[in-house]
């Protein structure tokens, strides 16, 4: 088998360096969550959220994501960590929604 390293949380020094250079970081981003397309201009709602395909990957959204929404596009990759404890698709959906940073949907914009 092939060993694959999962993405690691950013170190505090990396976060400080990003802030020094004007980058905004998502709060408490889990390894399964990634920006497919950054917001452009003034966001007027939450980003579009894309869920992985049957492979657990997001490659199918890379070309499409920049044109989906000016509010950006977040992607959720599949992982065994997300599957742990889920016995139904509804439980998995709850795990996906709980993964999303709450501060991105200002003013009560719905998560769809």
Secondary structure by P-SEA (a helix, b strand, c coil): cbbbbccccccaaaaaaaaaaccccccccccccccccccccccccccbbbbbcccccccccccccccccccbbbbbbbccccccccccaaaaaaaaaaaccccccccccccc
